[in-house]
Amino acid sequence: MPRYFFHTHVGADVVADPVGTDLRDPDAAWTTARDTIRTMMAEPRNQARLMGAILVVADAEGEVILEFPFAEAMAGPGDDSVH
């Protein structure tokens, strides 16, 4: 099973994910990224600071699989059929 790493970019700052998560495919990584962002944004004190952040998902080789803006995760519907 592939391992994906979820790195949070807030302006020039990067919070790296050194461990990663084993997921079946890029679709599962997309869903995990969306859910991670929504969990982080559930805390009211994070909302203003993180609205411009991006969650960058990379594979084990460091190849970027997707870049998910926090604002996009908050704007979309709850289903994961549109990505």
C-alpha positions in Angstrom: 0.0 0.0 0.0 1.4 3.4 -0.9 2.4 5.9 1.8 1.4 9.5 1.5 2.8 12.5 3.4 0.6 15.5 4.2 2.7 18.7 4.5 1.0 21.9 5.6 2.2 25.2 4.0 1.1 28.4 5.7 2.8 31.2 3.8 6.5 30.6 3.9 6.2 28.2 6.8 6.0 24.4 6.3 4.9 21.8 8.8 6.2 18.6 7.4 4.7 15.2 7.9 7.7 12.9 8.7 5.6 9.7 9.2 3.0 9.7 6.4 -0.1 7.5 6.1 -0.6 4.3 4.1 -3.6 4.6 1.8 -4.9 2.6 -1.1 -4.6 5.3 -3.9 -4.5 9.0 -4.7 -8.3 9.2 -4.3 -8.0 8.1 -0.7 -5.2 10.6 -0.2 -7.6 13.4 -1.5 -10.3 12.3 0.9 -7.8 12.2 3.8 -6.5 15.6 2.9 -10.0 17.1 2.8 -10.9 15.5 6.1 -7.6 16.6 7.7 -8.2 20.2 6.6 -11.8 20.2 7.9 -10.7 18.8 11.2 -8.0 21.5 11.5 -10.5 24.2 10.5 -13.1 23.0 13.1 -11.0 24.9 15.8 -12.2 28.5 15.6 -8.8 29.9 16.5 -7.3 28.3 13.4 -9.8 29.5 10.8 -8.4 33.0 10.0 -4.8 31.8 10.1 -5.2 28.7 8.0 -7.7 29.9 5.4 -4.8 30.7 3.0 -2.9 27.5 3.8 -2.3 24.6 1.5 -2.0 20.9 2.3 0.6 19.4 -0.1 0.3 15.6 -0.5 3.5 13.8 -1.6 4.3 10.1 -2.2 7.2 8.2 -0.6 9.5 9.4 -3.4 8.6 13.0 -2.6 6.6 13.5 -5.8 3.7 15.9 -5.2 0.4 14.1 -5.8 -1.9 17.0 -5.0 -2.1 20.5 -3.5 -5.3 21.1 -1.6 -6.0 24.7 -0.6 -7.7 24.9 2.8 -10.3 27.4 1.5 -11.3 24.9 -1.2 -11.9 22.1 1.3 -14.2 24.4 3.3 -16.1 25.7 0.3 -17.1 22.3 -1.2 -19.9 20.0 -0.4 -19.5 17.1 2.0 -19.2 14.3 -0.6 -16.0 13.3 -2.3 -17.3 12.8 -5.8 -16.0 16.1 -7.1 -12.2 16.2 -7.3 
